[in-house]
Amino acid sequence: MAVKARETLESKQISITTLGILMVVVVGYTLLYNQFANTLEDYRLKTIVGVISLVIMMGGFLISLRYITTIYEMLITHDQFTIERKIFFGKKRYWK
Protein backbone atom coordinates (compact mmCIF):
# COMPACT_ATOMS: atom_id res chain seq x y z
CA MET A 1 0.00 0.00 0.00
CA ALA A 2 1.79 3.09 -1.27
CA VAL A 3 1.23 6.45 0.35
CA LYS A 4 0.05 9.09 -2.11
CA ALA A 5 -0.13 12.02 0.31
CA ARG A 6 0.33 12.72 4.01
CA GLU A 7 -0.68 15.92 5.82
CA THR A 8 -0.42 16.99 9.46
CA LEU A 9 -2.56 19.82 10.83
CA GLU A 10 -1.89 21.29 14.24
CA SER A 11 -4.16 23.63 16.15
CA LYS A 12 -3.19 27.26 15.99
CA GLN A 13 -1.50 28.93 18.93
CA ILE A 14 -3.42 31.04 21.43
CA SER A 15 -3.23 34.74 20.65
CA ILE A 16 -2.18 37.29 23.25
CA THR A 17 -5.72 38.72 23.30
CA THR A 18 -7.26 35.32 24.03
CA LEU A 19 -4.68 34.65 26.73
CA GLY A 20 -5.45 38.02 28.34
CA ILE A 21 -9.19 37.30 28.29
CA LEU A 22 -8.61 33.89 29.89
CA MET A 23 -6.48 35.45 32.63
CA VAL A 24 -9.16 38.07 33.35
CA VAL A 25 -11.82 35.32 33.55
CA VAL A 26 -9.72 33.21 35.93
CA VAL A 27 -8.87 36.15 38.20
CA GLY A 28 -12.50 37.34 38.18
CA TYR A 29 -13.76 33.85 38.94
CA THR A 30 -11.27 33.53 41.82
CA LEU A 31 -12.23 36.90 43.30
CA LEU A 32 -15.93 36.08 42.97
CA TYR A 33 -15.38 32.74 44.68
CA ASN A 34 -13.42 34.38 47.53
CA GLN A 35 -16.13 37.00 48.07
CA PHE A 36 -18.84 34.34 48.12
CA ALA A 37 -16.89 31.89 50.31
CA ASN A 38 -16.03 34.57 52.88
CA THR A 39 -19.70 35.42 53.39
CA LEU A 40 -20.62 31.83 54.27
CA GLU A 41 -20.61 30.73 57.91
CA ASP A 42 -21.30 27.02 57.45
CA TYR A 43 -18.05 25.12 56.82
CA ARG A 44 -19.80 22.21 55.14
CA LEU A 45 -21.38 24.59 52.61
CA LYS A 46 -17.98 26.28 52.10
CA THR A 47 -16.47 22.88 51.34
CA ILE A 48 -19.20 22.02 48.85
CA VAL A 49 -18.82 25.39 47.10
CA GLY A 50 -15.03 24.93 47.03
CA VAL A 51 -15.26 21.45 45.50
CA ILE A 52 -17.76 22.62 42.87
CA SER A 53 -15.50 25.57 42.08
CA LEU A 54 -12.50 23.27 41.72
CA VAL A 55 -14.40 20.91 39.41
CA ILE A 56 -15.48 23.84 37.20
CA MET A 57 -11.92 25.15 36.95
CA MET A 58 -10.46 21.70 36.19
CA GLY A 59 -13.15 21.05 33.58
CA GLY A 60 -12.40 24.36 31.88
CA PHE A 61 -8.68 23.59 31.92
CA LEU A 62 -9.18 20.14 30.38
CA ILE A 63 -11.48 21.48 27.68
CA SER A 64 -9.00 24.20 26.75
CA LEU A 65 -6.14 21.68 26.82
CA ARG A 66 -8.08 19.46 24.43
CA TYR A 67 -8.46 22.24 21.88
CA ILE A 68 -4.88 23.43 22.21
CA THR A 69 -3.24 20.00 21.78
CA THR A 70 -5.37 18.51 18.98
CA ILE A 71 -3.42 17.32 15.92
CA TYR A 72 -4.94 15.78 12.79
CA GLU A 73 -2.94 13.46 10.53
CA MET A 74 -4.45 12.69 7.14
CA LEU A 75 -3.16 9.90 4.93
CA ILE A 76 -4.27 9.14 1.37
CA THR A 77 -3.37 5.79 -0.16
CA HIS A 78 -4.61 4.10 -3.32
CA ASP A 79 -7.57 2.48 -1.63
CA GLN A 80 -8.43 4.58 1.46
CA PHE A 81 -8.40 7.97 3.13
CA THR A 82 -7.45 7.86 6.83
CA ILE A 83 -7.85 10.67 9.36
CA GLU A 84 -6.17 10.25 12.74
CA ARG A 85 -7.00 12.70 15.53
CA LYS A 86 -4.44 12.91 18.33
CA ILE A 87 -5.36 14.61 21.58
CA PHE A 88 -2.45 14.70 24.00
CA PHE A 89 -1.76 10.99 24.57
CA GLY A 90 -4.87 9.47 22.99
CA LYS A 91 -5.64 8.94 19.35
CA LYS A 92 -8.74 8.12 17.35
CA ARG A 93 -8.73 6.86 13.78
CA TYR A 94 -11.38 7.49 11.11
CA TRP A 95 -11.44 5.68 7.75
CA LYS A 96 -13.26 6.85 4.67
Secondary structure, DSSP 4 states (H G I P E B T S, - for coil): --EEEEEEEEPPPPPHHHHHHHHHHHHHHHHHHHHHHHH---HHHHHHHHHHHHHHHHHHHHHHHHHHSEEEEEEEESS-EEEEEEETTEEEEEE-
